[in-house]
Amino acid sequence: MTRPGPESAAGSELVAPSGLLGIPRPRYDGRSIVNLAVSAYLASGGEARDGPELAPPLARSLDPFLGRRAEGPVVVLLVDGLGYDALASWGRAGSTLGGAWAPLSKPITTVFPSTTTAALTSLSTGVPPGRHGLVGYRQYLPAYGMVADLLKMSPVGVAARDLLIGPEWRPSMLSQAPSLFRRRRSGAALTREAFRGTGFTRLLYDGAEFVGYGPGVDLAHRLSQLLSRPRPPPLIFAYWDELDTLQHLHGPSRSLVELEVERLAGLLAYVARQVPAGRRQRVTLMVTGDHGQVPATPSARIRLEGDVRVLRELARPLAGDRRAGFLSARPGRREALERAVRRLLPSGSRVIRMPEAVRHGLFGPPPYHPELAERLGDLLVLVPSPAGLTYRPPGAAEPRLYLAGAHGGLEREELVVPRVAGRLDEFLDATPRSGGKA
């Protein structure tokens, strides 16, 4: 389910079909964003404290710390929607900044499903999705008896946010794994001010100092301030969302990605110029993505709510993602649901019984979250781009916009993301550095 491209030689082994299912799987053994998070955590002085066992750190060929303690602060910047191939294309396009990034970048994988809720939770906890329990953008929560939109923390089809978040709510009610900040009892999270206090943000950055930023330039300003403190946080996670939004609106255009990444690289070069020279040589900056994107077209969508035979067999609304759907059958009707769904799918689709998907390692190795089987349901449905599964709950409004870019599946563009790592001063551009501090 991958398409070859000019960058396909780099990272091709990451998407090679494997196992009895003959599909790719994330490289949780040392070549994924989960391992990147653990390397950053250990290098910043973190230890394996309470909670599920952490994933291993990055493989030695990818670990900028080589298993040692970092000299200074470690910054992990997650760029939502940044795939490896798009970044590699920018690096070859003649940009001064792109040329500086190219030797610092190598391919790794995200998690499965290749979607923000699962990936960011893996990054913030250092464990794969099957262990922390947030296994989809939409997923069934047995304790609440509903399929929830985990970004909104509300039932699917409901516009209001954080309806699941009551006065007694705690992150442990959804995720079995504590955040890395909670484990190390320090650190900072730099993200949009608009996300302050939301349920998903509270889960991701539990235990961290929250630092909010407004417009894009403010990210650079706030990060400069954090790193210039007399005692900067040893571990900083930063989040950038604009690239993902851009691709959802217009589709995964390389030219738009290059334009946005050039802008972001300029902001990071500004940060490097503002941080005192002695400090910036000791700061390690790691940039990665939670997924890339593939094209999606309205004409290729598969409306499950429009097929009576499928509805008759479903126990609850579609969960997972439109690129990787989770289906739950009525008692004793799994085979009937599978037959009904297969009738609707385009060539190249896969329907996999969920226990087989778990055994294949899509969600990571055990031990698993105690509710994993219930949260996942009975069937995993993978569809090829530009197709997508949709389900509109009864009474829910028709979406005003069908997004032109999508993710969640196992195609190369979704699964392979960059690991960019270097000292902060390696992200400087070639422009004069007046205004920097000595």
N, C-alpha and C positions, 0 to 999 in steps of 0.2 A: 504493500500500500504506500510505496514511496515513489517519487518521481526523480529521475537523475537530473543533475544540474552541474554547473562548472565547479562547484565546491564538493561534489559527491565523494571524491577520493578521501578528503579529510573527514573522519568520523563515520565512514561507511560501515565499519564494524559495529558501530553503536546501534544501527538499525537493521542488522542482518537478522533474518528470520531464525528463530531458535526453538528448541524443544519440540514436543509432539504437536503443539498447536501451530508451529510454523509462522509465528508472528514475532516482531521485536518485543523486547521488554526493557524497562529502565535499568541502568547499571548501578543498582544500589550497593554494589560491592566495592565502590571506590571511584566511580566516574559519573556521579550525579550531583545535583544541587544539594541533596541531603548530606552527602559526604563533604561538600564544600562548607556547609554550615558547621559541621563538626570540626573540620580543620581550623576554621576561624575561631570557634569557641575554645578549643584546646590551646591554640597558639596565644590567645588572649588571657590565658590563666585559668580557664574553666576546668572543672573536674567532673568525673562521672558521679553525680550525686543522685538523690532520690528520683524515682521514676523509671519507666521502661529503659532497657538497655539502648544506648545510643548506637547509631550506625557507625561503621568504621570511617576514619578520615579519608581524604582524597588519596588515591594511589600516589606513590612517591613521585612519579613523572609529572603529576599535576599539582602537587602540594608545594606552594611557594615557601612554606616554612620548614619542609623536610622533617616534620615531626618535632621541631624545636619551638621554644617560646619566642613570640614576636618581640622585636626591639621596642615597639611602641604600640599605639592604638591600631586596631584592625577595623576597617570599614567594609561592610558588605552592602553593595548597592544592587537591589533587584529592579531591573527594568522590565516592567510588565510588557509582554509581547515581543521580546527580543530573541529571535532565532539566530543560530550560529551562521547560517549561510548568508543572511542579510548583512550581518556584521562583517563577515569576511569580504563580501562584495564592496562594502564601503571602504574597507582597509586597502583594497586594490584600486580604488577610484582616483587616486592622486591627491587625496586630502593630506595635508601635513599632520593633522590630528589622527586620521585613519592610519597613516604610516606609523605613527608612534604606538598605536594600539595593536597593530598586526602581530608583532612578535610576542606580545603579552597574552594572546588569545589562543585557546585550544578548545576543541569540542568536548562537551559532556552531555548527559541527558537530563531532562527534567524528570518528573514522576509520572505515574499514571493514576487517574486521568490527567492529561496535560492541561490542567486548568488552575486558575488562580487560587481557589480555596484550598485545594489539596496541596499545591506546590508551596504556597506561602506558609501553611501550617507545618509542612515538612522542614522548610527553611528555618522557621522560628523554634522548632522543637528538636531538630536533629534526628528525627526518626521518620521512616517511610509511612505512607498513608494507612496501610493496613494496621500499623501499630498505634498511630495517634487517633485514627477513627474518622477523620474528615476525608471522605473518599469521593466527593463529588461537589459540583456547584449546587446541584439539588440532590438531596438525599433523604431517605426515610429515617426518622428518629423514633425508635420504639417508645422511648420514655414520654414523648409528646403525642404519639399516635398519628403522625402526619409526615408528609413530604415537605421539607423546608427548603427555602432559598437561603443558603448559608451566608451569602454576602449581605443580604438584608436581615437575616435572622428572623424571618417571618414565614408563614405558610406560603407555598407557591400560589401565584395568582392574586396575592394581596399586595397592594401598592405600599402600605405603611411599613416602616422599618422597625426592627427590634421588638416585635410583638412576643418573641420567646424570652425576652430578657426582663425578668422580674427583679424585685429587690433582693432576693436570696440567690440570684443566679451567680454561678462561678464557672470559669473556663473548664474545670474538671468535669462538669456535667455533660460536656460534649467531647472533649479530648482527653484521652487517658494520659497523655504525655505533658509534663510541664514545659513551659518555654525555656529556652536556654538562659534567658535573663533571670527567670525564677531559680534555675539550678545554680547560677553563679552569683545571684543576689546583687547584680549590678549591670550597667550597660544603658544604652540610649537607643531609642527608636525615632527616626526622623521620617515623618510621613505627612500627608496633607492635614492641615488644621481641620478641614471639614470632616475628617474621620475620627476626631477626638471623641472619646466616650462611646463610640458605637460598639455593638457586641462583638463583631468580628475583630476589630482593632484591639479590644480588651483581651480577647483570647490570644491573638498573635503576640502581643507585646506585654503580657502579664509580667510584672516585676521590673520593667524597664522605665527609665525616665522618658516621658513622652515629649517630643519636640515637634511642634507643628509648623508647617510652612505654607505660604499662600501661593502666589504666582511662581513660575519656574525659577526665576532668578533668586527667589527667596530660599530655595533649596541650597543653592551655592552659598548664600550669605549665612544661613543657619549652620551648615556643615563647617564653614570656615570658623565660625564662633566656637563650635563644639571642640574642634581640633586645636584651637588657639588658647583654650583654657589652661591655667597653670597645671591642673590635673585633669586631662581629658578622659572621657569614659574609655575603658580598655576595649570595649566592643560596641560598635555602632552599626545598626541595621538601618538602611535608608531605602525608600520605595519611591519609584517614579512611574506614574500611570499613563502619561500622555501618549506614548507610542502605541499602547494597546487600544486606546480610544480611537486614535487616528486610523488604525488598520481595521477596526470594526466598522467604521463609517465608510471607508473607501476601498477596503480590501488590501491584501498584503502586497502593495506596490514597493519594489526595491527603491525607486527614486524617493518616495516619501519616507521610507525607513532611513535612507542615507541622510536626508535633510534633517530629520528629527535627531538622529544619533550625532550628527555633526554639532547640532545645537547643544545637546547634553554634554558632549565631549568638551565643548568650549566652556561650559559651566564648571566642569571638573578641573580644567586647566586654570580657571580663575581661582578655584579653591586652593590649588597648589601654589599659586602666586601669593595668596594672602596668608598662608600658614608660614610661620617662621622657618627659614631654610633648615636649621638644625632639626626642627621637629618634622618637617615634611619628608626628610630622608629616612625617618624611622616609622612613618605611617605606612601601613600596607593597605592598599585599596584593591578590592575584589569586586568585579562587575559580572553579573549573570542575568539570566532571564528565567521566567517561570514557564514559558512556552513560546513557540513561534505561532504563525497563523497560516491558514490555507484559505483559498477562495470559497465562498458560499453564495449560492444563487437561490432566489425564491422559487424558481421553477423546479428545482431539484429537491425541495423539502418534502418530507414524508410526514403527513399529518395523521398521527395515530388516533386523535379524537374523531377523525372523520371515517373510521372504519369500524363498523358494528361488530365484525367478528373479533377484532382485537379488543375492543372495549368489553365485550362479553367475558373475556378471559382475564382481564387485568384486575388485580386486587387493589391497586392504588395508582395514582398518576405516575407518568414517566419520571424517573430520577436520573442522576448522572448528568450527561451533557448531550447536546444535539449531535455531537460527533461520536459519542460513546454512551449509549443509553443503557440504563439499568431497568429491567422490567421484572415485576413481581406478579406471579400468577395466583389465581384463586386456588384454594386447596385442591390438590389432585389434578390440576389443569395445566401443568407446566408444558407438557408435550403439545397440548392443544394451542396454547399461546404461541409456542415456537412455530407451529405450522401456520398460524394466522399471520404472524409477523413476517415470516419468510416470503409470503406472497407479495408483500409491499416493497421489498428491498431491491435496489439496483445491483447489477453485476459488480462483483468485487467486495460485497458486504460479507460480514462474518457474524454468525450467531453462536455464542459460546456459553455453555452452561457455567454459571458463576463459580461453582467449586473448582472447575478446571482452570478458570482464569486465575483464581487464587493460587492453586498449585503451580501454575506456570510462572508465578512470581511477579505478576503485574503490579500488585499492591505492596510488594516487599516481602521479606521473610518473616516467619513467626518470631516471637510471640505476637498474637494479634489482639486488637481491641475486642473485649468480650461480646460486643454487639455487632461485630463485623459482618457475619453472615446475614443477620436481619437487615442491616443497613444497606447491603448490596442487593439483596433480592435473588431472583432465580436465573436471569439471563443477562448476558452482556451482548449488546448489538453494536458492532463497529461498521460504519458506513464510509465509503470513499468520498473524498472531496469531488465536486462541490455540494454533495448531498448533506442533509441534516435531518434529524428526527425532531419533530415538534409535538407538543401536547398542550392544548389550551384547556385548563380546568373549566367546568361549567360555571358560567357567570362571570368569568374573567374577560376583560376587554381584549380585543384583537390588538396585538402590538402595532404601534404606529410606524415602526421601522424594522425591516428585516436586515440584520447586520450582514455586511458584505465580506467580513472576515470572520473566521471561526477557528476553534482549537478544541482540544479535549481528547483527540485520538492518538494514533500511533504513526502517522505519516512523518517522514523525515523532518519536514518544515515545522511540525508541531513539537516533536520529541527532542531534537538536537538543539541545544542552547550553548552559549559561550561560557567559558571560564576565563575571564580576563583578570590578570593579577600582576601587581608590581608595586614598587614604592610610589608614593604619591608624587614625587618629583619626576617620575617617568611618564606621568600624564600631562606634563607641561607641553605647551606648543612652542613654536619657534618665534613667537612674537616677543618684543622687548618686555622685560619683567619689572618695569618701573611700577611702583606701588606695592611691590612685595616687601616683606619685612626681613631684615637681616637677622 
